Amino acid sequence: MSNVVAISQQDEGDLIAVLQTSLYPGATIGSVKMVLGYCKAAGLDPMQKPVHIVPMWDKNTRAMRDVVMPGIGLYRTQAARSGQYAGVTDPEFGPDIIENVGGTQITFPSWCKVTVKRLVGNIVVDFTAREFWKENYATAGKDSAAPNAMWKKRPYGQIAKCAEAQALRKAFPEFGSAPTADEMEGKEFEHEVNTRAAPAERV
């Protein structure tokens, strides 16, 4: 049976209030409505927080705007429910680099590699992704090259999530190609991002 929460006109206001005060504190009503629209279209339960609201700089309007993006947890859940997910390796990191990045001294791994395993027929097939830290890290602002607070605090954890998300997309392309919120937070908004929303999940 589907775990989708039915959203009616009558209870939408209450649901928005709950989401604003719990899962998306500080979000505007408009942004929460985007979350509900995404979840309704994709058959997802908004109370499971399958998607995130990511503030991004829109170079066309030259203003910040909220973009709804899937979280890596959604890709993990979809893979597990497929019945073909056979596990994931621990992240493997490249050599440490100590460098001044945008005026901030930071130690970070040059790259991270993660392998997702999928059962294809009776064979376990490996899908490996290697992501480079400097190609993925999010900046502290549109005019700054320094990493933001999360990428400074968790340089290994953040790149590991990016590598896992890419490996999951390679292993389960049917679940969509949209970048995750973990990958896009702090990045510049590109209008084609909105055209790559994950397809509906059937549970």
N, CA, C and O of each residue as an XYZ file, in Angstrom:
812
protein
N       0.849     -1.193      0.000
C       0.000      0.000      0.000
C       0.878      1.234      0.000
O       1.929      1.253      0.640
N       0.453      2.266     -0.716
C       1.229      3.496     -0.796
C       1.226      4.203      0.543
O       0.231      4.187      1.267
N       2.371      4.834      0.872
C       2.461      5.603      2.104
C       2.299      7.085      1.845
O       2.643      7.916      2.684
N       1.761      7.416      0.654
C       1.603      8.813      0.277
C       0.542      9.471      1.144
O      -0.530      8.909      1.370
N       0.850     10.656      1.621
C      -0.115     11.419      2.398
C      -1.051     12.142      1.436
O      -0.592     12.879      0.564
N      -2.366     11.937      1.587
C      -3.331     12.612      0.725
C      -3.425     14.065      1.141
O      -3.674     14.377      2.305
N      -3.220     14.962      0.163
C      -3.251     16.386      0.438
C      -4.508     16.975     -0.193
O      -4.614     17.036     -1.418
N      -5.428     17.394      0.601
C      -6.656     17.993      0.090
C      -6.615     19.493      0.319
O      -5.800     19.992      1.094
N      -7.496     20.201     -0.359
C      -7.571     21.642     -0.190
C      -7.901     21.991      1.260
O      -7.465     23.023      1.772
N      -8.670     21.127      1.916
C      -9.130     21.419      3.257
C      -8.012     21.343      4.288
O      -7.985     22.145      5.221
N      -7.086     20.391      4.138
C      -6.065     20.217      5.165
C      -4.691     20.735      4.737
O      -3.723     20.596      5.485
N      -4.592     21.325      3.555
C      -3.289     21.781      3.080
C      -2.705     22.853      3.984
O      -1.501     22.859      4.238
N      -3.539     23.754      4.472
C      -3.055     24.813      5.347
C      -2.437     24.259      6.616
O      -1.387     24.725      7.058
N      -3.096     23.250      7.211
C      -2.567     22.638      8.427
C      -1.248     21.931      8.146
O      -0.312     22.009      8.941
N      -1.179     21.240      7.008
C       0.040     20.524      6.658
C       1.196     21.486      6.418
O       2.323     21.218      6.833
N       0.924     22.597      5.756
C       1.966     23.605      5.532
C       2.489     24.123      6.862
O       3.695     24.289      7.041
N       1.567     24.382      7.804
C       1.976     24.883      9.121
C       2.860     23.875      9.836
O       3.842     24.251     10.475
N       2.515     22.593      9.733
C       3.321     21.550     10.375
C       4.712     21.476      9.740
O       5.715     21.391     10.447
N       4.768     21.507      8.427
C       6.058     21.425      7.735
C       6.922     22.644      8.026
O       8.138     22.522      8.175
N       6.308     23.808      8.107
C       7.062     25.027      8.388
C       7.673     25.015      9.780
O       8.753     25.568      9.988
N       7.006     24.402     10.719
C       7.494     24.422     12.098
C       8.323     23.199     12.464
O       8.929     23.163     13.535
N       8.360     22.190     11.582
C       9.095     20.972     11.922
C      10.193     20.654     10.915
O      11.376     20.794     11.226
N       9.824     20.236      9.734
C      10.814     19.764      8.764
C      11.488     20.888      7.990
O      12.639     20.747      7.577
N      10.782     22.013      7.786
C      11.345     23.113      7.005
C      11.216     24.429      7.771
O      10.551     25.350      7.297
N      11.842     24.533      8.945
C      11.713     25.764      9.741
C      12.280     26.970      8.992
O      13.376     26.919      8.434
N      11.514     28.042      8.993
C      11.963     29.263      8.335
C      11.599     29.353      6.868
O      11.788     30.403      6.255
N      11.082     28.278      6.288
C      10.719     28.288      4.872
C       9.456     29.105      4.655
O       8.581     29.147      5.520
N       9.363     29.753      3.498
C       8.163     30.513      3.171
C       7.038     29.567      2.783
O       7.267     28.404      2.450
N       5.817     30.091      2.833
C       4.663     29.286      2.433
C       4.801     28.844      0.981
O       4.475     27.708      0.639
N       5.286     29.747      0.128
C       5.460     29.405     -1.279
C       6.417     28.252     -1.488
O       6.176     27.382     -2.326
N       7.517     28.239     -0.722
C       8.500     27.162     -0.860
C       7.945     25.838     -0.366
O       8.201     24.793     -0.963
N       7.182     25.878      0.731
C       6.574     24.646      1.246
C       5.532     24.130      0.266
O       5.378     22.918      0.112
N       4.817     25.028     -0.396
C       3.856     24.601     -1.409
C       4.568     23.918     -2.579
O       4.030     22.984     -3.174
N       5.780     24.384     -2.910
C       6.548     23.718     -3.956
C       6.896     22.299     -3.542
O       6.856     21.380     -4.360
N       7.242     22.117     -2.255
C       7.533     20.780     -1.738
C       6.305     19.888     -1.880
O       6.408     18.751     -2.340
N       5.140     20.406     -1.484
C       3.914     19.612     -1.570
C       3.582     19.265     -3.017
O       3.152     18.149     -3.307
N       3.781     20.216     -3.919
C       3.524     19.943     -5.328
C       4.445     18.878     -5.881
O       4.008     18.002     -6.628
N       5.720     18.944     -5.521
C       6.703     17.946     -5.954
C       6.305     16.569     -5.431
O       6.274     15.593     -6.180
N       6.002     16.504     -4.130
C       5.661     15.214     -3.517
C       4.374     14.631     -4.100
O       4.277     13.423     -4.320
N       3.394     15.490     -4.346
C       2.133     15.012     -4.906
C       2.351     14.458     -6.308
O       1.813     13.406     -6.654
N       3.146     15.167     -7.120
C       3.398     14.726     -8.489
C       4.198     13.430     -8.530
O       3.990     12.596     -9.412
N       5.115     13.259     -7.576
C       5.987     12.087     -7.574
C       5.472     10.958     -6.694
O       6.102      9.903     -6.615
N       4.331     11.163     -6.026
C       3.786     10.111     -5.178
C       4.606      9.872     -3.930
O       4.830      8.726     -3.538
N       5.062     10.961     -3.295
C       5.919     10.855     -2.118
C       5.210     11.406     -0.886
O       4.317     12.246     -0.995
N       5.613     10.929      0.271
C       5.065     11.389      1.541
C       5.886     12.580      2.026
O       7.050     12.396      2.380
N       5.332     13.792      2.057
C       6.119     14.960      2.474
C       6.606     14.879      3.910
O       7.603     15.513      4.257
N       5.917     14.107      4.760
C       6.332     13.998      6.155
C       7.599     13.158      6.318
O       8.203     13.154      7.391
N       8.003     12.453      5.273
C       9.264     11.710      5.309
C      10.441     12.574      4.860
O      11.581     12.110      4.858
N      10.181     13.801      4.489
C      11.172     14.764      3.989
C      12.043     14.151      2.881
O      13.266     14.085      3.010
N      11.402     13.705      1.796
C      12.183     13.132      0.702
C      12.914     14.181     -0.124
O      13.844     13.863     -0.864
N      12.484     15.444      0.010
C      13.113     16.521     -0.751
C      13.492     17.658      0.202
O      13.000     17.748      1.326
N      14.377     18.513     -0.287
C      14.869     19.634      0.509
C      14.642     20.943     -0.236
O      14.542     20.968     -1.462
N      14.563     22.026      0.526
C      14.478     23.367     -0.043
C      15.883     23.961     -0.016
O      16.453     24.170      1.055
N      16.436     24.230     -1.190
C      17.811     24.707     -1.295
C      17.825     26.135     -1.832
O      17.418     26.357     -2.973
N      18.285     27.118     -1.040
C      18.415     28.484     -1.559
C      19.596     28.542     -2.538
O      20.703     28.114     -2.211
N      19.350     29.071     -3.729
C      20.392     29.137     -4.750
C      20.370     30.495     -5.436
O      19.328     31.145     -5.529
N      21.535     30.909     -5.914
C      21.657     32.172     -6.626
C      21.276     31.961     -8.084
O      21.862     31.136     -8.785
N      20.273     32.733     -8.525
C      19.804     32.656     -9.904
C      20.504     33.758    -10.692
O      20.229     34.940    -10.487
N      21.405     33.376    -11.589
C      22.196     34.375    -12.319
C      21.338     35.158    -13.312
O      21.720     36.255    -13.721
N      20.194     34.616    -13.702
C      19.334     35.326    -14.646
C      18.549     36.448    -13.974
O      18.433     37.543    -14.523
N      18.015     36.177    -12.791
C      17.262     37.200    -12.066
C      18.137     37.960    -11.088
O      17.711     38.960    -10.510
N      19.378     37.479    -10.901
C      20.327     38.067     -9.955
C      19.704     38.207     -8.568
O      19.734     39.270     -7.948
N      19.145     37.105     -8.115
C      18.527     37.049     -6.792
C      18.542     35.612     -6.306
O      18.658     34.675     -7.096
N      18.422     35.449     -4.980
C      18.323     34.116     -4.418
C      16.919     33.574     -4.648
O      15.941     34.321     -4.606
N      16.825     32.269     -4.892
C      15.516     31.638     -5.033
C      15.588     30.240     -4.435
O      16.648     29.614     -4.422
N      14.471     29.765     -3.948
C      14.396     28.421     -3.379
C      14.127     27.411     -4.482
O      13.266     27.621     -5.336
N      14.873     26.314     -4.455
C      14.705     25.230     -5.417
C      14.463     23.944     -4.635
O      15.177     23.657     -3.673
N      13.467     23.173     -5.041
C      13.165     21.897     -4.379
C      13.969     20.798     -5.060
O      13.903     20.626     -6.277
N      14.727     20.059     -4.260
C      15.588     18.999     -4.790
C      15.483     17.742     -3.936
O      15.243     17.832     -2.732
N      15.660     16.569     -4.546
C      15.631     15.328     -3.758
C      16.817     15.257     -2.813
O      17.887     15.791     -3.106
N      16.627     14.600     -1.684
C      17.732     14.326     -0.783
C      18.328     12.970     -1.116
O      17.683     12.150     -1.770
N      19.546     12.730     -0.674
C      20.169     11.439     -0.953
C      19.368     10.311     -0.299
O      19.389      9.174     -0.770
N      18.657     10.635      0.797
C      17.833      9.628      1.447
C      16.754      9.082      0.530
O      16.390      7.911      0.630
N      16.230      9.932     -0.377
C      15.215      9.477     -1.317
C      15.802      8.450     -2.269
O      15.178      7.420     -2.524
N      16.988      8.710     -2.799
C      17.622      7.745     -3.699
C      17.934      6.437     -2.978
O      17.794      5.361     -3.560
N      18.355      6.522     -1.715
C      18.630      5.308     -0.943
C      17.354      4.503     -0.742
O      17.351      3.279     -0.880
N      16.261      5.206     -0.411
C      14.992      4.525     -0.189
C      14.482      3.868     -1.467
O      14.035      2.721     -1.444
N      14.548      4.589     -2.574
C      14.095      4.035     -3.843
C      14.913      2.804     -4.230
O      14.365      1.815     -4.716
N      16.223      2.871     -4.014
C      17.077      1.728     -4.338
C      16.707      0.524     -3.476
O      16.607     -0.595     -3.979
N      16.505      0.752     -2.176
C      16.169     -0.344     -1.269
C      14.832     -0.976     -1.636
O      14.689     -2.197     -1.576
N      13.848     -0.155     -2.016
C      12.519     -0.670     -2.346
C      12.470     -1.367     -3.705
O      11.501     -2.058     -4.018
N      13.507     -1.186     -4.501
C      13.518     -1.835     -5.818
C      13.657     -3.345     -5.715
O      13.288     -4.074     -6.636
N      14.192     -3.816     -4.587
C      14.446     -5.241     -4.427
C      15.717     -5.702     -5.123
O      16.027     -6.893     -5.129
N      16.462     -4.752     -5.715
C      17.678     -5.092     -6.447
C      18.917     -4.443     -5.846
O      20.022     -4.595     -6.366
N      18.727     -3.730     -4.763
C      19.851     -3.066     -4.107
C      20.656     -4.095     -3.325
O      20.105     -4.816     -2.493
N      21.957     -4.166     -3.588
C      22.800     -5.178     -2.948
C      23.874     -4.565     -2.063
O      24.850     -5.230     -1.715
N      23.699     -3.307     -1.701
C      24.628     -2.699     -0.761
C      25.491     -1.619     -1.376
O      25.444     -1.358     -2.578
N      26.283     -0.997     -0.511
C      27.178      0.084     -0.921
C      28.482     -0.049     -0.138
O      28.473     -0.448      1.026
N      29.579      0.280     -0.766
C      30.867      0.193     -0.096
C      31.087      1.407      0.800
O      30.443      2.442      0.631
N      31.999      1.267      1.748
C      32.444      2.434      2.499
C      33.170      3.374      1.544
O      33.823      2.914      0.608
N      33.069      4.677      1.764
C      33.760      5.604      0.862
C      35.277      5.431      0.932
O      35.850      5.224      2.002
N      35.898      5.521     -0.218
C      37.358      5.483     -0.316
C      37.829      6.873     -0.723
O      37.327      7.454     -1.686
N      38.800      7.402      0.024
C      39.242      8.768     -0.203
C      40.635      8.820     -0.831
O      41.497      7.982     -0.566
N      40.818      9.835     -1.671
C      42.128     10.081     -2.248
C      43.024     10.797     -1.250
O      42.609     11.048     -0.118
N      44.244     11.131     -1.651
C      45.193     11.786     -0.743
C      44.653     13.109     -0.200
O      43.930     13.833     -0.884
N      45.022     13.401      1.044
C      44.646     14.678      1.639
C      45.383     15.826      0.958
O      46.544     15.708      0.566
N      44.670     16.933      0.832
C      45.263     18.153      0.302
C      45.067     19.253      1.330
O      43.962     19.447      1.838
N      46.134     19.969      1.635
C      46.049     21.127      2.525
C      46.253     22.357      1.651
O      47.308     22.538      1.044
N      45.228     23.195      1.600
C      45.262     24.295      0.632
C      44.468     25.485      1.144
O      43.525     25.336      1.920
N      44.865     26.661      0.697
C      44.101     27.863      0.970
C      43.059     28.010     -0.133
O      43.393     28.290     -1.285
N      41.812     27.822      0.228
C      40.715     27.876     -0.748
C      39.878     29.114     -0.470
O      39.155     29.166      0.525
N      39.970     30.097     -1.329
C      39.196     31.322     -1.150
C      39.508     32.044      0.140
O      38.625     32.667      0.730
N      40.760     31.971      0.593
C      41.155     32.644      1.824
C      40.968     31.809      3.067
O      41.227     32.281      4.174
N      40.523     30.570      2.907
C      40.322     29.665      4.047
C      41.269     28.488      3.949
O      41.287     27.785      2.938
N      42.064     28.264      5.002
C      42.961     27.112      5.038
C      42.146     25.872      5.414
O      41.474     25.853      6.445
N      42.210     24.851      4.579
C      41.385     23.670      4.814
C      42.104     22.415      4.341
O      42.856     22.441      3.366
N      41.861     21.320      5.046
C      42.351     20.002      4.636
C      41.175     19.223      4.079
O      40.138     19.103      4.731
N      41.336     18.690      2.869
C      40.241     17.962      2.245
C      40.795     16.819      1.398
O      41.943     16.880      0.956
N      39.992     15.776      1.165
C      40.437     14.669      0.317
C      40.354     15.088     -1.146
O      39.408     15.764     -1.551
N      41.332     14.691     -1.925
C      41.322     15.095     -3.338
C      40.115     14.520     -4.069
O      39.563     15.163     -4.963
N      39.703     13.311     -3.694
C      38.543     12.686     -4.315
C      37.938     11.655     -3.372
O      38.533     11.289     -2.358
N      36.750     11.198     -3.727
C      36.085     10.130     -2.984
C      35.456      9.168     -3.979
O      34.881      9.587     -4.983
N      35.568      7.887     -3.695
C      35.003      6.856     -4.557
C      34.042      5.980     -3.758
O      34.364      5.525     -2.661
N      32.860      5.750     -4.323
C      31.840      4.913     -3.694
C      31.274      3.964     -4.751
O      31.065      4.357     -5.898
N      31.031      2.721     -4.359
C      30.454      1.737     -5.272
C      29.113      1.256     -4.740
O      29.013      0.801     -3.601
N      28.089      1.361     -5.571
C      26.757      0.828     -5.258
C      26.589     -0.479     -6.013
O      26.939     -0.573     -7.189
N      26.056     -1.481     -5.341
C      25.886     -2.800     -5.937
C      24.412     -3.057     -6.246
O      23.538     -2.823     -5.411
N      24.158     -3.539     -7.454
C      22.787     -3.836     -7.870
C      22.704     -5.252     -8.424
O      23.569     -5.703     -9.174
N      21.637     -5.936     -8.030
C      21.407     -7.284     -8.527
C      20.749     -7.190     -9.902
O      19.627     -6.701    -10.030
N      21.452     -7.659    -10.919
C      20.943     -7.674    -12.287
C      20.818     -9.135    -12.701
O      21.819     -9.807    -12.952
N      19.580     -9.622    -12.769
C      19.391    -11.054    -12.946
C      19.858    -11.755    -11.682
O      19.345    -11.488    -10.595
N      20.818    -12.640    -11.814
C      21.400    -13.319    -10.646
C      22.829    -12.860    -10.386
O      23.580    -13.514     -9.662
N      23.194    -11.738    -10.978
C      24.570    -11.246    -10.871
C      24.581     -9.910    -10.149
O      23.764     -9.035    -10.436
N      25.509     -9.752     -9.212
C      25.694     -8.472     -8.536
C      26.657     -7.636     -9.375
O      27.796     -8.035     -9.615
N      26.187     -6.478     -9.813
C      26.974     -5.602    -10.672
C      27.373     -4.358     -9.889
O      26.559     -3.777     -9.171
N      28.640     -3.951    -10.033
C      29.151     -2.771     -9.344
C      28.988     -1.528    -10.213
O      29.249     -1.551    -11.416
N      28.549     -0.438     -9.574
C      28.453      0.859    -10.239
C      29.250      1.850     -9.383
O      28.832      2.212     -8.283
N      30.380      2.273     -9.892
C      31.315      3.082     -9.113
C      31.328      4.525     -9.598
O      31.293      4.795    -10.798
N      31.381      5.444     -8.643
C      31.491      6.870     -8.956
C      32.661      7.451     -8.176
O      32.817      7.188     -6.983
N      33.477      8.238     -8.856
C      34.566      8.966     -8.203
C      34.305     10.460     -8.394
O      34.199     10.942     -9.521
N      34.203     11.173     -7.295
C      33.939     12.600     -7.342
C      35.089     13.368     -6.692
O      35.619     12.959     -5.659
N      35.461     14.476     -7.309
C      36.569     15.292     -6.822
C      36.037     16.423     -5.948
O      35.051     17.082     -6.278
N      36.724     16.627     -4.818
C      36.273     17.613     -3.834
C      36.163     18.999     -4.453
O      35.155     19.679     -4.261
N      37.175     19.427     -5.188
C      37.188     20.792     -5.709
C      36.150     21.012     -6.801
O      35.814     22.157     -7.104
N      35.641     19.954     -7.390
C      34.588     20.084     -8.393
C      33.196     20.078     -7.762
O      32.207     20.345     -8.445
N      33.112     19.776     -6.465
C      31.812     19.608     -5.815
C      31.535     20.569     -4.668
O      30.373     20.841     -4.365
N      32.563     21.085     -4.029
C      32.324     21.843     -2.798
C      31.475     23.084     -3.069
O      31.544     23.694     -4.136
N      30.675     23.433     -2.064
C      29.804     24.598     -2.155
C      30.500     25.802     -1.538
O      31.155     25.690     -0.502
N      30.352     26.947     -2.179
C      31.017     28.153     -1.697
C      30.174     28.866     -0.643
O      28.978     28.615     -0.497
N      30.833     29.759      0.082
C      30.168     30.489      1.157
C      29.241     31.575      0.630
O      28.391     32.070      1.370
N      29.390     31.952     -0.627
C      28.545     32.990     -1.216
C      28.840     33.137     -2.686
O      29.823     32.593     -3.189
N      27.984     33.880     -3.384
C      28.137     33.999     -4.832
C      29.424     34.696     -5.241
O      29.910     34.482     -6.352
N      29.990     35.529     -4.365
C      31.226     36.236     -4.688
C      32.423     35.677     -3.929
O      33.464     36.329     -3.842
N      32.286     34.499     -3.392
C      33.350     33.898     -2.590
C      33.739     32.529     -3.139
O      32.887     31.764     -3.593
N      35.023     32.234     -3.093
C      35.502     30.910     -3.494
C      35.743     30.018     -2.292
O      36.104     28.852     -2.447
N      35.546     30.557     -1.091
C      35.759     29.785      0.133
C      34.629     28.783      0.314
O      33.492     29.077     -0.053
N      34.910     27.595      0.876
C      33.847     26.620      1.135
C      32.887     27.132      2.204
O      33.272     27.886      3.097
N      31.630     26.708      2.095
C      30.670     27.136      3.113
C      30.911     26.385      4.413
O      31.800     25.538      4.497
N      30.111     26.702      5.425
C      30.344     26.165      6.768
C      30.311     24.644      6.795
O      31.150     24.025      7.449
N      29.356     24.026      6.096
C      29.225     22.577      6.124
C      30.407     21.897      5.444
O      30.906     20.886      5.938
N      30.860     22.439      4.318
C      31.990     21.832      3.608
C      33.309     22.049      4.346
O      34.250     21.273      4.176
N      33.383     23.098      5.163
C      34.566     23.286      6.013
C      34.534     22.318      7.194
O      35.561     21.760      7.581
N      33.345     22.127      7.760
C      33.202     21.268      8.941
C      33.290     19.794      8.585
O      33.869     19.011      9.338
N      32.716     19.397      7.429
C      32.643     17.982      7.061
C      33.147     17.774      5.621
O      32.375     17.367      4.753
N      34.428     18.048      5.365
C      34.936     17.910      3.994
C      34.879     16.477      3.477
O      34.726     16.254      2.277
N      35.001     15.508      4.378
C      34.947     14.095      3.969
C      33.507     13.625      3.832
O      33.157     12.963      2.855
N      32.664     13.970      4.818
C      31.275     13.527      4.785
C      30.511     14.087      3.605
O      29.702     13.383      3.000
N      30.756     15.355      3.266
C      30.019     15.975      2.169
C      30.388     15.368      0.821
O      29.506     15.078      0.012
N      31.676     15.173      0.571
C      32.076     14.609     -0.728
C      31.666     13.138     -0.814
O      31.410     12.626     -1.904
N      31.603     12.454      0.343
C      31.161     11.055      0.334
C      29.694     10.963     -0.102
O      29.324     10.051     -0.841
N      28.856     11.910      0.357
C      27.453     11.901     -0.054
C      27.315     12.196     -1.547
O      26.448     11.636     -2.219
N      28.168     13.070     -2.057
C      28.123     13.380     -3.488
C      28.502     12.150     -4.317
O      27.869     11.858     -5.331
N      29.530     11.438     -3.879
C      29.962     10.244     -4.609
C      28.893      9.153     -4.541
O      28.634      8.471     -5.532
N      28.278      8.990     -3.378
C      27.231      7.967     -3.247
C      26.019      8.311     -4.112
O      25.437      7.432     -4.747
N      25.642      9.589     -4.136
C      24.504      9.995     -4.956
C      24.766      9.705     -6.426
O      23.880      9.231     -7.138
N      25.981      9.990     -6.880
C      26.312      9.722     -8.281
C      26.301      8.228     -8.570
O      25.832      7.803     -9.626
N      26.812      7.431     -7.643
C      26.816      5.975     -7.821
C      25.391      5.425     -7.851
O      25.089      4.520     -8.629
N      24.518      5.970     -7.007
C      23.121      5.536     -6.996
C      22.429      5.878     -8.314
O      21.630      5.088     -8.818
N      22.730      7.041     -8.868
C      22.143      7.407    -10.152
C      22.640      6.498    -11.270
O      21.886      6.163    -12.184
N      23.900      6.101    -11.200
C      24.438      5.193    -12.214
C      23.805      3.806    -12.083
O      23.504      3.158    -13.085
N      23.607      3.356    -10.847
C      23.063      2.021    -10.627
C      21.561      1.959    -10.892
O      21.054      0.945    -11.372
N      20.843      3.053    -10.578
C      19.386      3.072    -10.714
C      18.949      4.304    -11.514
O      18.315      5.204    -10.965
N      19.280      4.346    -12.788
C      18.943      5.533    -13.592
C      17.451      5.763    -13.739
O      17.024      6.876    -14.046
N      16.651      4.727    -13.524
C      15.209      4.881    -13.668
C      14.601      5.757    -12.579
O      13.462      6.206    -12.714
N      15.344      6.008    -11.500
C      14.826      6.835    -10.417
C      15.109      8.317    -10.625
O      14.753      9.133     -9.775
N      15.733      8.677    -11.724
C      15.930     10.091    -12.018
C      17.390     10.490    -12.042
O      18.261      9.768    -11.556
N      17.640     11.658    -12.622
C      19.005     12.157    -12.750
C      19.198     13.491    -12.042
O      20.251     14.116    -12.170
N      18.188     13.929    -11.294
C      18.283     15.217    -10.614
C      19.388     15.187     -9.565
O      19.505     14.206     -8.830
N      20.204     16.242     -9.478
C      21.213     16.300     -8.416
C      20.535     16.404     -7.059
O      19.425     16.925     -6.954
N      21.194     15.913     -6.030
C      20.624     15.988     -4.696
C      20.920     17.334     -4.062
O      21.793     18.077     -4.508
N      20.165     17.629     -3.001
C      20.376     18.870     -2.263
C      21.784     18.924     -1.700
O      22.377     20.000     -1.620
N      22.333     17.766     -1.303
C      23.686     17.723     -0.752
C      24.713     18.173     -1.784
O      25.731     18.770     -1.434
N      24.447     17.888     -3.047
C      25.369     18.255     -4.115
C      25.226     19.705     -4.552
O      26.198     20.320     -4.991
N      24.024     20.255     -4.437
C      23.756     21.550     -5.037
C      23.699     22.720     -4.069
O      23.669     23.870     -4.507
N      23.684     22.465     -2.775
C      23.603     23.565     -1.822
C      24.791     24.509     -2.005
O      25.943     24.075     -2.007
N      24.504     25.788     -2.158
C      25.557     26.776     -2.324
C      25.998     26.973     -3.762
O      26.833     27.834     -4.038
N      25.448     26.187     -4.689
C      25.817     26.319     -6.097
C      24.930     27.352     -6.785
O      23.910     27.778     -6.243
N      25.336     27.743     -7.978
C      24.544     28.687     -8.764
C      23.430     27.946     -9.473
O      23.633     26.853    -10.002
N      22.243     28.552     -9.481
C      21.082     27.915    -10.099
C      21.202     27.927    -11.614
O      21.466     28.964    -12.223
N      21.001     26.755    -12.211
C      20.902     26.643    -13.661
C      19.484     26.210    -13.980
O      18.959     25.293    -13.348
N      18.862     26.853    -14.947
C      17.430     26.617    -15.170
C      17.118     25.195    -15.606
O      15.986     24.741    -15.439
N      18.105     24.470    -16.169
C      17.806     23.105    -16.557
C      17.667     22.177    -15.367
O      17.173     21.059    -15.518
N      18.095     22.616    -14.169
C      17.947     21.793    -12.974
C      16.487     21.423    -12.766
O      16.185     20.282    -12.418
N      15.571     22.375    -12.975
C      14.153     22.124    -12.728
C      13.554     21.136    -13.712
O      12.484     20.586    -13.451
N      14.211     20.897    -14.827
C      13.650     20.002    -15.834
C      14.051     18.561    -15.605
O      13.683     17.681    -16.384
N      14.816     18.304    -14.522
C      15.309     16.954    -14.321
C      14.789     16.353    -13.024
O      15.507     15.619    -12.345
N      13.563     16.658    -12.682
C      12.991     16.126    -11.442
C      12.865     14.608    -11.532
O      12.619     14.045    -12.599
N      13.042     13.957    -10.368
C      12.935     12.500    -10.339
C      11.530     12.062    -10.706
O      10.567     12.744    -10.357
N      11.389     10.945    -11.399
C      10.059     10.465    -11.763
C       9.314      9.952    -10.535
O       9.893      9.773     -9.464
N       8.032      9.724    -10.717
C       7.208      9.284     -9.589
C       7.706      7.955     -9.051
O       8.099      7.058     -9.797
N       7.675      7.860     -7.711
C       8.068      6.622     -7.038
C       6.819      5.813     -6.782
O       5.837      6.345     -6.264
N       6.830      4.564     -7.123
C       5.690      3.688     -6.866
C       6.080      2.704     -5.776
O       7.057      1.968     -5.916
N       5.327      2.689     -4.703
C       5.661      1.838     -3.563
C       4.507      0.889     -3.256
O       4.597      0.088     -2.326
